[in-house]
Amino acid sequence: MSEKVQGKIIVVGIGPGSLDYILPVAKKCIEEANVVVGGSRALQTFARDDQEQMTIQADINAVLAFIREKMRAEDVVVMVSGDPGYYSMLDALRRTFPTESITVIPGISSMQLAFSRVALPWHEARLLSFHGRVPKEEMLRYEKGAVCGMLTDGKHNSHTIARAFLNHGWPKKTRLYILSRLSYEDERVIETTLDGAERIEKIGHGILIIEDRTNESGE
């Protein structure tokens, strides 16, 4: 546990990418900050030259040490893509600092935007991540009527993930949505099936949604 501090850590979700999708309260918080932490894209988009900055890179311990030092005197705004509660640096911050020193401003996650793009409710969906990890086997198994949304990366992409679900008993004609570059001008939303995924280009670093609409025979 770190020493007693005076400032707070304000974790701000900056949305899926486009400036159109950041909440006004998040934008205001960033504008008023003296110290900002974030990925290179976030800093380029939101930070000012007169703000003290720290780029989030592979050395997370260095970032945490910077935050600890700066918050002795003032608040530190940590910008994370999407929503802080969904696969972000919030986990590392909670493990390092007392929770009472952390304030979270939510953002629109890429997963939220993906489900909205295909007009599909997601309150009962399995939310998974293949981004730098592999979900547990039981999360991949077929269940009639199931819906899954998942983050992807270059290694775990629209081809490999479709094969993984087919290998776990999902019907070949299960509906598959492949979404990439969400919120940007070159956004893409492709609708296909699990067995049709390999007939189109391989896409990683996006969102996949699978929705079981087949009949009981799986035809």
Secondary structure in CASP SS format (residue, H / E / C, confidence):
PFRMAT SS
TARGET T0000
AUTHOR 0000-0000-0000
METHOD secondary structure of the structure
MODEL  1
M C 1.00
S C 1.00
E C 1.00
K C 1.00
V C 1.00
Q C 1.00
G C 1.00
K C 1.00
I E 1.00
I E 1.00
V E 1.00
V E 1.00
G E 1.00
I C 1.00
G E 1.00
P C 1.00
G C 1.00
S C 1.00
L H 1.00
D H 1.00
Y H 1.00
I C 1.00
L C 1.00
P H 1.00
V H 1.00
A H 1.00
K H 1.00
K H 1.00
C H 1.00
I H 1.00
E H 1.00
E H 1.00
A C 1.00
N C 1.00
V E 1.00
V E 1.00
V E 1.00
G E 1.00
G C 1.00
S H 1.00
R H 1.00
A H 1.00
L H 1.00
Q H 1.00
T H 1.00
F H 1.00
A C 1.00
R C 1.00
D C 1.00
D C 1.00
Q C 1.00
E E 1.00
Q E 1.00
M E 1.00
T E 1.00
I C 1.00
Q C 1.00
A C 1.00
D C 1.00
I H 1.00
N H 1.00
A H 1.00
V H 1.00
L H 1.00
A H 1.00
F H 1.00
I H 1.00
R H 1.00
E H 1.00
K H 1.00
M C 1.00
R C 1.00
A C 1.00
E C 1.00
D C 1.00
V E 1.00
V E 1.00
V E 1.00
M E 1.00
V E 1.00
S C 1.00
G E 1.00
D C 1.00
P C 1.00
G C 1.00
Y C 1.00
Y C 1.00
S C 1.00
M C 1.00
L H 1.00
D H 1.00
A H 1.00
L H 1.00
R H 1.00
R H 1.00
T H 1.00
F C 1.00
P C 1.00
T H 1.00
E H 1.00
S H 1.00
I E 1.00
T E 1.00
V E 1.00
I E 1.00
P C 1.00
G C 1.00
I C 1.00
S C 1.00
S H 1.00
M H 1.00
Q H 1.00
L H 1.00
A H 1.00
F H 1.00
S H 1.00
R H 1.00
V C 1.00
A C 1.00
L C 1.00
P C 1.00
W C 1.00
H C 1.00
E C 1.00
A C 1.00
R E 1.00
L E 1.00
L E 1.00
S E 1.00
F C 1.00
H C 1.00
G C 1.00
R C 1.00
V C 1.00
P C 1.00
K C 1.00
E H 1.00
E H 1.00
M H 1.00
L H 1.00
R C 1.00
Y C 1.00
E C 1.00
K C 1.00
G C 1.00
A C 1.00
V E 1.00
C E 1.00
G E 1.00
M E 1.00
L E 1.00
T C 1.00
D C 1.00
G C 1.00
K C 1.00
H C 1.00
N C 1.00
S H 1.00
H H 1.00
T H 1.00
I H 1.00
A H 1.00
R H 1.00
A H 1.00
F H 1.00
L H 1.00
N H 1.00
H C 1.00
G C 1.00
W C 1.00
P C 1.00
K C 1.00
K C 1.00
T C 1.00
R E 1.00
L E 1.00
Y E 1.00
I E 1.00
L E 1.00
S E 1.00
R C 1.00
L C 1.00
S C 1.00
Y C 1.00
E C 1.00
D C 1.00
E C 1.00
R E 1.00
V E 1.00
I E 1.00
E E 1.00
T E 1.00
T E 1.00
L H 1.00
D H 1.00
G H 1.00
A H 1.00
E H 1.00
R H 1.00
I C 1.00
E C 1.00
K C 1.00
I C 1.00
G C 1.00
H C 1.00
G C 1.00
I E 1.00
L E 1.00
I E 1.00
I E 1.00
E E 1.00
D C 1.00
R C 1.00
T C 1.00
N C 1.00
E C 1.00
S C 1.00
G C 1.00
E C 1.00
END
